[in-house]
Amino acid sequence: MLEVRGIQKHFGDQHILKGIDLSIEKGDVTVILGPSGSGKTTLLRCLNFLENADCGEMTMDGRKIDLGRASAKDKAFVKDRTAFVFQNYNLYNNKTALENVTEGLILGRHMHKDEAIKTARVALDKVGLSDRENYYPSQLSGGQQQRVGIARAIARNPEIILFDEPTSALDPELIEEVLSVMRKVANEGTTMVVVTHEMSFAENVATKVVFMDQGVIVEEDTPQVIFTHPKEERTFSFLKNIIHDTDYVI
């Protein structure tokens, strides 16, 4: 479905991505782990042109794109097939939950308003917010706002949903409600790429875990391998610092 090869990205003198290769198959739930500053979010943003990579190649649905020379049509092709869930929600404060979901459908997908409203209501129901469609972001909890963001992504019916640390801005008691919705979306067979520090989600929901550090992919494998028998010392030391469960070999 999606393959990238040799992604490089600089911000000034900082070399953020140092030649990333990654393949995503249909139905995959790929979780990207790594310390702060490892390039996780930059990689995710490069996958749908929120950031422009310096160089590299992307193949999506058989279409090859030179990331250093991507045309407006190339970018539109990818953006039409992906959706992005931001860590800070990125909702319009002056629009209701329903309007936040319909906005992109009407303006971006040129959907008729009545159809957009119907589609948005289905998406809001999936995330458990049917009774909050007329609420503004200021009237919603952080968890509810993030669920609106997920509904907005679902409503676009994308081939891949990209999640950028979707629970990092939430109070601890609100994290589970968002993870529960994400599990539901994953169980429906949605292809997902998730940057997160939620180890339980990575272990129990992911089909593949990717560990990044200093702009490179150090290791990738199934959750069972990564969490019990990581091959690389850097992966081992990262997980050892954040996991204290005796069920893990590490």
Residue pairs with C-beta under 8 A, 6 or more apart in sequence:
1 24
1 25
1 26
1 28
1 60
1 61
1 159
1 160
1 191
2 23
2 24
2 47
2 58
2 59
2 60
2 160
3 22
3 23
3 24
3 58
3 59
3 60
4 20
4 21
4 22
4 23
4 46
4 47
4 56
4 57
4 58
4 59
4 67
5 21
5 56
5 57
5 58
6 19
6 20
6 21
6 55
6 56
6 57
7 17
7 19
7 20
7 21
7 22
7 43
7 46
7 53
7 55
7 56
7 67
8 15
8 17
8 18
8 19
8 53
8 54
8 55
8 56
9 15
9 16
9 17
9 39
9 42
9 46
9 51
9 53
9 54
10 16
10 54
15 215
16 39
16 42
16 215
17 39
17 42
17 43
17 46
17 53
17 215
18 39
18 214
18 215
18 216
19 56
19 216
20 39
20 43
20 56
20 215
20 216
20 217
21 217
22 30
22 43
22 210
22 217
22 220
24 30
24 160
24 191
24 193
25 191
26 159
26 191
27 189
27 190
27 191
27 207
28 191
28 192
28 193
28 207
28 208
29 186
29 191
29 192
29 194
29 205
29 206
29 207
29 208
30 192
30 193
30 194
30 206
30 207
30 208
30 209
30 210
31 194
31 195
31 196
31 201
31 202
31 205
31 206
31 208
31 209
31 210
31 223
32 40
32 43
32 44
32 193
32 194
32 195
32 196
32 209
32 210
32 211
32 212
33 40
33 196
33 197
33 202
33 209
33 210
33 211
33 212
33 238
34 40
34 211
34 212
34 213
34 218
34 238
35 213
35 238
38 212
38 213
38 214
38 215
39 212
39 214
39 215
39 216
40 195
40 212
41 164
41 165
41 195
42 51
43 212
44 84
44 162
44 164
44 193
44 195
45 51
45 164
46 52
46 53
46 56
46 67
47 58
47 78
47 82
47 160
47 162
47 193
48 78
48 79
48 82
48 84
48 162
49 70
49 75
49 78
49 79
50 84
52 67
52 70
53 67
53 68
54 67
54 68
55 66
55 67
55 68
56 67
56 68
57 64
57 65
57 66
57 67
58 64
58 65
58 67
58 78
59 65
60 77
60 78
60 81
61 81
61 159
63 74
63 77
65 74
65 77
65 78
81 158
81 159
81 160
82 158
82 159
82 160
82 161
82 162
83 152
83 153
83 154
83 156
83 158
83 160
83 161
83 162
84 153
84 161
84 162
84 164
85 146
85 149
85 150
85 153
85 161
85 162
85 163
85 164
85 166
86 149
86 164
86 166
87 164
87 165
87 166
87 168
87 169
88 169
89 137
89 142
89 145
89 146
89 148
89 149
89 169
90 149
91 100
91 137
91 145
91 148
91 149
92 99
92 100
92 103
92 137
93 136
93 137
93 138
94 136
95 103
95 136
96 133
96 134
96 135
96 136
97 124
97 129
97 132
97 133
97 134
97 135
97 136
97 137
97 140
97 144
97 148
97 151
98 117
98 120
98 121
98 124
98 133
98 134
100 137
100 148
100 152
101 119
101 120
101 123
101 124
101 148
101 151
101 152
101 155
102 113
102 116
102 117
102 119
102 120
102 155
104 152
104 155
104 156
105 111
105 115
105 116
105 119
105 120
105 155
105 156
106 112
106 113
106 116
108 156
109 116
109 156
111 119
119 155
120 133
120 151
120 155
121 130
121 133
122 155
123 151
123 152
123 154
123 155
124 130
124 132
124 133
124 148
124 151
126 151
126 154
126 181
126 184
126 185
127 147
127 148
127 150
127 151
127 154
127 181
128 147
128 177
128 181
129 144
129 147
129 148
129 151
132 140
132 144
135 144
137 145
137 148
140 148
141 174
142 169
142 170
142 171
142 174
143 170
143 174
143 175
143 177
143 178
146 166
146 167
146 169
146 170
146 178
147 177
147 178
147 181
149 166
150 161
150 166
150 178
150 181
150 182
150 185
153 161
154 161
154 185
154 190
159 191
160 191
160 192
160 193
161 185
161 190
161 191
161 192
161 193
162 192
162 193
162 194
163 182
163 192
163 193
163 194
163 195
163 196
164 195
165 195
165 196
165 197
166 178
166 182
166 194
166 196
167 174
167 175
167 178
167 179
167 196
167 198
168 196
168 197
170 178
175 198
179 198
179 200
179 201
182 192
182 194
182 201
182 205
183 201
183 204
183 205
185 192
186 192
186 205
194 201
194 206
196 202
197 242
199 227
199 242
199 243
202 209
202 223
202 226
202 227
203 223
203 227
204 223
206 223
207 222
207 223
208 220
208 221
208 222
208 223
209 220
209 221
209 222
209 223
209 226
209 227
210 217
210 219
210 220
211 217
211 218
211 219
211 220
211 226
211 230
211 232
211 234
211 235
211 238
212 218
213 234
213 238
218 232
218 234
218 235
219 226
219 230
219 231
219 232
219 234
219 235
220 226
221 230
221 231
225 231
226 235
226 239
227 239
227 243
227 248
227 250
228 248
228 249
228 250
229 249
230 236
230 239
230 250
236 250
239 248
239 250
240 250
243 250
